Amino acid sequence: MKFNKVLDDVKIYEAGKPIELVVREYGIDSKDIIKLASNENPYGTSPKVVKKIQEIVSNMYMYPDDSMFQLKESLANKYNVESSNIIIGSGSDQILEFAIHAKCNKNSKILMAKTTFAMYEIYGKQTGATIIKTEDAQHNLEQFSKLYKEHKPEMVFLCLPNNPLGECLDTKDVYEFLKEIDSETLVIIDGAYSEYAKYKDENKKIIVDDLISKFPNVLYLGTFSKAYALGGMRVGYGIGKKDIIQNLYKLRPPFNITTLSLAAAIEALNDEEFVKECIAKNFEEMKRYEDYVEQKGFEYIPSYTNFITIKFDDKYISSEVAQNLLQRGIIVRDLTSYSMNAIRITIGKKEQNTKVFKQLDEVLDILK
């Protein structure tokens, strides 16, 4: 059977390994497995959200409010924008899929960092667009500027902070770059981890209403999957000028998030204190990882997220480190597929991280 030729050059996205797979393959009890590969909030979902879902779980037979009025109103108040500036998606990646399909075709070009969220390239290639990448793995605005002037792409992706590496540009530098961009180029600023970045450094804080007011060709993406701990509910959103949002709505299927997901997101916004506590604990524990890596003589990328990227020297191969940890019930993300001899570890709870350090010590001794 023949399929669309553009799919020949599209890679399948590799998600982090689930706990169930490790149970099946290695016979490890699920309670002994530590999953630190998918950047989930290790502290779980807000108790207020859990309570709300328990109260309405019998409503799952009903379709959700497809206007998503209450959620959009809550987000509008949070970001000081109008509801008409917002579109809700099944994860923020659905919004970026809408954006690429709304803007790009086989004659289009898309600019992104060399190492960034894999779905930018996957969705882009689905339209037949040409992907242009910077030379540096991390975001380098000089290279972005140079490549933009050379190629005049239809879309630009900035992941702030960047996944899977963790670095983040200063907002003032981003603004300077955006001033160079033609109004017909759609710029996606992916803020999936923005709550972490602005907590750690005010210079990374993006004021969304100011952003879209100054740059009407920018679409900002946010998600409930990370700091708000709703990864399993799949709720994301896009914020931009009305003409962008209206065109994205033409690609949105009806009822694209569930009744329970909608309720969970609304309730999560009512418990910002839970989010702040989780983020504070995240950076307390990240300091332990930084100290550990420095003690071992490895390098890490300073992170503004809830994960850390650890780079190995020639003594170790990241895939072997990740595989050995997996066999011990610790799931981390090997970055070999990104052409890096590195692993990415979600920052877990204190007791989880203590176990990771112990097991990683043993693995490194074995592979030495």
Solvent accessible surface area in square Angstrom, and as a share of the most:
residue,aa,sasa,rsa
1,M,206,0.92
2,K,196,0.83
3,F,140,0.58
4,N,97,0.50
5,K,155,0.66
6,V,42,0.24
7,L,84,0.42
8,D,108,0.56
9,D,89,0.46
10,V,33,0.19
11,K,159,0.67
12,I,159,0.81
13,Y,80,0.31
14,E,113,0.50
15,A,73,0.57
16,G,14,0.13
17,K,91,0.38
18,P,55,0.34
19,I,55,0.28
20,E,105,0.47
21,L,39,0.20
22,V,0,0.00
23,V,53,0.31
24,R,172,0.63
25,E,106,0.47
26,Y,71,0.27
27,G,66,0.64
28,I,31,0.16
29,D,72,0.37
30,S,61,0.39
31,K,164,0.69
32,D,65,0.34
33,I,14,0.07
34,I,12,0.06
35,K,50,0.21
36,L,3,0.02
37,A,0,0.00
38,S,31,0.20
39,N,3,0.01
40,E,73,0.33
41,N,12,0.06
42,P,34,0.21
43,Y,51,0.19
44,G,34,0.33
45,T,44,0.25
46,S,4,0.02
47,P,97,0.61
48,K,107,0.45
49,V,2,0.01
50,V,66,0.38
51,K,125,0.53
52,K,69,0.29
53,I,27,0.13
54,Q,123,0.55
55,E,106,0.47
56,I,29,0.15
57,V,61,0.35
58,S,85,0.55
59,N,55,0.28
60,M,122,0.54
61,Y,176,0.67
62,M,97,0.43
63,Y,165,0.63
64,P,15,0.09
65,D,76,0.39
66,D,43,0.22
67,S,62,0.40
68,M,4,0.02
69,F,129,0.54
70,Q,108,0.48
71,L,0,0.00
72,K,28,0.12
73,E,64,0.29
74,S,32,0.21
75,L,1,0.00
76,A,8,0.06
77,N,121,0.62
78,K,74,0.31
79,Y,30,0.12
80,N,113,0.58
81,V,20,0.12
82,E,108,0.49
83,S,28,0.18
84,S,54,0.35
85,N,13,0.07
86,I,1,0.00
87,I,0,0.00
88,I,0,0.00
89,G,0,0.00
90,S,36,0.23
91,G,1,0.01
92,S,13,0.09
93,D,32,0.16
94,Q,31,0.14
95,I,0,0.00
96,L,1,0.01
97,E,52,0.23
98,F,12,0.05
99,A,0,0.00
100,I,0,0.00
101,H,77,0.34
102,A,51,0.40
103,K,66,0.28
104,C,11,0.07
105,N,79,0.41
106,K,152,0.65
107,N,119,0.61
108,S,4,0.02
109,K,70,0.30
110,I,0,0.00
111,L,0,0.00
112,M,2,0.01
113,A,0,0.00
114,K,96,0.41
115,T,3,0.02
116,T,8,0.05
117,F,36,0.15
118,A,28,0.22
119,M,23,0.10
120,Y,0,0.00
121,E,42,0.19
122,I,17,0.08
123,Y,21,0.08
124,G,0,0.00
125,K,40,0.17
126,Q,56,0.25
127,T,21,0.12
128,G,22,0.21
129,A,8,0.06
130,T,73,0.43
131,I,32,0.16
132,I,17,0.09
133,K,80,0.34
134,T,3,0.02
135,E,142,0.64
136,D,57,0.30
137,A,30,0.23
138,Q,67,0.30
139,H,16,0.07
140,N,44,0.22
141,L,30,0.15
142,E,146,0.65
143,Q,37,0.17
144,F,0,0.00
145,S,16,0.10
146,K,122,0.52
147,L,27,0.13
148,Y,2,0.01
149,K,127,0.54
150,E,100,0.45
151,H,63,0.28
152,K,121,0.51
153,P,2,0.01
154,E,58,0.26
155,M,0,0.00
156,V,0,0.00
157,F,1,0.00
158,L,0,0.00
159,C,3,0.02
160,L,5,0.03
161,P,0,0.00
162,N,0,0.00
163,N,21,0.11
164,P,2,0.01
165,L,0,0.00
166,G,0,0.00
167,E,17,0.08
168,C,13,0.08
169,L,29,0.15
170,D,33,0.17
171,T,20,0.12
172,K,139,0.59
173,D,56,0.29
174,V,1,0.01
175,Y,31,0.12
176,E,99,0.45
177,F,5,0.02
178,L,5,0.03
179,K,133,0.56
180,E,78,0.35
181,I,17,0.09
182,D,72,0.37
183,S,88,0.57
184,E,126,0.57
185,T,7,0.04
186,L,17,0.08
187,V,0,0.00
188,I,0,0.00
189,I,0,0.00
190,D,6,0.03
191,G,1,0.01
192,A,13,0.10
193,Y,3,0.01
194,S,19,0.12
195,E,13,0.06
196,Y,4,0.02
197,A,1,0.01
198,K,77,0.33
199,Y,113,0.43
200,K,80,0.34
201,D,36,0.19
202,E,126,0.57
203,N,90,0.46
204,K,23,0.10
205,K,79,0.34
206,I,26,0.13
207,I,97,0.49
208,V,4,0.02
209,D,35,0.18
210,D,45,0.23
211,L,1,0.00
212,I,8,0.04
213,S,74,0.48
214,K,115,0.49
215,F,18,0.07
216,P,73,0.46
217,N,16,0.08
218,V,0,0.00
219,L,0,0.00
220,Y,5,0.02
221,L,0,0.00
222,G,1,0.01
223,T,8,0.05
224,F,1,0.00
225,S,11,0.07
226,K,36,0.15
227,A,1,0.01
228,Y,5,0.02
229,A,11,0.08
230,L,7,0.03
231,G,26,0.25
232,G,81,0.78
233,M,49,0.22
234,R,94,0.34
235,V,0,0.00
236,G,0,0.00
237,Y,4,0.02
238,G,0,0.00
239,I,0,0.00
240,G,0,0.00
241,K,67,0.28
242,K,97,0.41
243,D,87,0.45
244,I,23,0.12
245,I,3,0.02
246,Q,111,0.50
247,N,73,0.38
248,L,3,0.02
249,Y,72,0.28
250,K,160,0.68
251,L,75,0.37
252,R,38,0.14
253,P,59,0.37
254,P,94,0.59
255,F,79,0.33
256,N,17,0.09
257,I,7,0.03
258,T,80,0.46
259,T,25,0.15
260,L,30,0.15
261,S,3,0.02
262,L,15,0.07
263,A,14,0.11
264,A,0,0.00
265,A,0,0.00
266,I,22,0.11
267,E,34,0.15
268,A,3,0.02
269,L,22,0.11
270,N,99,0.51
271,D,14,0.07
272,E,57,0.26
273,E,105,0.47
274,F,28,0.12
275,V,6,0.04
276,K,117,0.50
277,E,86,0.39
278,C,6,0.04
279,I,7,0.04
280,A,30,0.23
281,K,91,0.39
282,N,6,0.03
283,F,30,0.13
284,E,116,0.52
285,E,15,0.07
286,M,2,0.01
287,K,110,0.47
288,R,69,0.25
289,Y,1,0.00
290,E,27,0.12
291,D,66,0.34
292,Y,20,0.07
293,V,1,0.00
294,E,105,0.47
295,Q,144,0.64
296,K,70,0.30
297,G,60,0.58
298,F,24,0.10
299,E,112,0.50
300,Y,49,0.19
301,I,5,0.03
302,P,77,0.49
303,S,0,0.00
304,Y,39,0.15
305,T,0,0.00
306,N,1,0.01
307,F,0,0.00
308,I,0,0.00
309,T,0,0.00
310,I,2,0.01
311,K,65,0.27
312,F,17,0.07
313,D,64,0.33
314,D,148,0.77
315,K,141,0.60
316,Y,17,0.06
317,I,95,0.48
318,S,1,0.01
319,S,45,0.29
320,E,75,0.34
321,V,0,0.00
322,A,12,0.09
323,Q,71,0.32
324,N,33,0.17
325,L,0,0.00
326,L,8,0.04
327,Q,90,0.40
328,R,71,0.26
329,G,0,0.00
330,I,0,0.00
331,I,2,0.01
332,V,14,0.08
333,R,28,0.10
334,D,39,0.20
335,L,0,0.00
336,T,73,0.42
337,S,76,0.49
338,Y,43,0.16
339,S,101,0.65
340,M,28,0.13
341,N,59,0.30
342,A,0,0.00
343,I,0,0.00
344,R,10,0.04
345,I,0,0.00
346,T,3,0.01
347,I,1,0.01
348,G,1,0.01
349,K,68,0.29
350,K,130,0.55
351,E,116,0.52
352,Q,44,0.19
353,N,0,0.00
354,T,69,0.40
355,K,69,0.29
356,V,0,0.00
357,F,24,0.10
358,K,117,0.50
359,Q,26,0.12
360,L,3,0.02
361,D,49,0.25
362,E,63,0.28
363,V,0,0.00
364,L,6,0.03
365,D,92,0.48
366,I,108,0.55
367,L,43,0.21
368,K,160,0.68
